[in-house]
Structures are given as structure tokens and as C-alpha cells.
Amino acid sequence: MSVMPAVLPILLAVLTRADIITRGEHQAKHLPKVFWIITVIVLPLVGAILWCLVGRDYGPQAEADTRIRRLEAEVEVRHAADSRETPGGGASPARRRSPRYVSAGSGRMIQKE
């Protein structure tokens, strides 16, 4: 029974480090992931508690942020490809006439006039 108080903080620190490592960089709040890992190594119990309370991004918003970043990266890649295909580096005439879309919140896109 006397081993249990020593094992629990170590187990908590190991599980916390695993959680930090498996999360995306954008899901760590207030500090980069590297600093959170260092905090948990230096101060296992305090670092684990701080990570759970203030460092970890919870909820569906984190998943939505991931999808938004992936879509933004895809748009940038497509825009770069269009710029290379058109002489002069600009968008093709068909692209210039295409409607523009803006975010209406909650993941919805509406056409901008």
C-alpha cells in the first residue's frame, strides 16, 4: 500500500505526456507542446494538473479547428497550382469570375456578392 502514493503521480505524468504527444500543435493552449512536455517532466504532478486544467483544448471546437486548418491548407495549395498554370501568375479569367465564399460561422459558407 505504501507504493501506491508514489506510483500514481508517475502514472499520471506518463499518461499526460502521452496525451500531449498525441494531440495536434493547435490543441495545446497557452504554450507550445514542447514546453508542456518539459513542464510535465520537471513537475510531474503539478504539470499534469496544469495540462488538464489550462493546457488541453477540449470539445468539438478542436475538431472543427482541425478541419478548418486542413481546408485552408487545401485552398492554398489549389491557389498556388492555379497561379502556376496561368501565364502571368494571376488567376484564369474563369477563376476571376467564380463566386467568392465567406464563412457564415458554424462551418457554413455563404456566397459573397
N, C-alpha and C positions, 0 to 999 in steps of 0.2 A: 504494500500500500504506500510505502514511503517513496517509491519510484514514480508513482503517478503524477505528483505535482511537478516533477522535473520533465516528464515526457510530454505533458500537454502543451506547454509553450513551444517546445521544439516541433511537435506535430503541427501546431497551428502555424508556425513560421514556415514550415516546409509546404504546407497546403497553400498558404498565402503567396509564397514565391511562385508556385505552380500556376496559381490564378493570374498573377501579374504577367508571367511569361506568356500565357496562352491568350491574353487579351490583346487587342489591337492598340497601337500607339494612341489613337484618338479616344480610347476608352479609359485612359488614365488621366484623372483630373489633377490640376494644380502643379504637378511635377512630371517630368518625363519618366518613362518606365524604369530606366536605369537607376534613377535616384530612389524610386520606390523600392527596388530590389536591394539597393545598398542600405536603405533605412531598415528594411526587414532583417537584413543580415546583422547589422550593428545593434539594433534594438529589437530583438525578435518579438516580444510580446507587445510592446508599445507600437512598433512598426506595423504589425498585423492588425491591431485595433485601428490605428490611423488609416490604413489602407481600406478597411471595411467601412469606416465612417465617412472619410472625406476623399479618398483617392480613387475609388472604384465608381465607374459610371453604370448605374443600374437602369433597367427598364427598356421598353421598346424604342425609346429615343436613340439609344446607342445603335440599335439595329437599323433604324431609319438613317442615322448619320452615315453608317457604313454603306448603305445603298446609294445615298446621295453622293458620297465621295467617289464611288465606283462609276456612277453615271457621269459625273463631272469629268472624270479622267477619260471616259469613253468619248465624250463630246470633244475634249481637247485633241485626242488622237484623230478623230474624224476631221476636225477643223484643220489640223496640220496636214492631213492627207489631201484635203481639198485645195489647200494653198499650194501644195507641190504640183498638183495636177494641172492647175490653171496657169497659163503664161502670165507673167507679171506678178504672180504671187497672190492675187486677190481671189475672191470667191467667183465662181462662174456666174453668168447672168441668171441662170435658173436658180441658183442658190440665193442670189440677192433678192429675188422676187418672192422667195418662200416666206411663209408667215413666221413670225418670231413668237416664241412661247415664254411665259414668265411663270414663276411659282406663285400659286394661289394659297400656299400653306397646306399643311397636312398631306403633302405628297402630290397634290393636284397641280396640273399645269393648265393654264388658260392661254388662248391666243391673244397676242398683243396687236393692237390695231395700228 
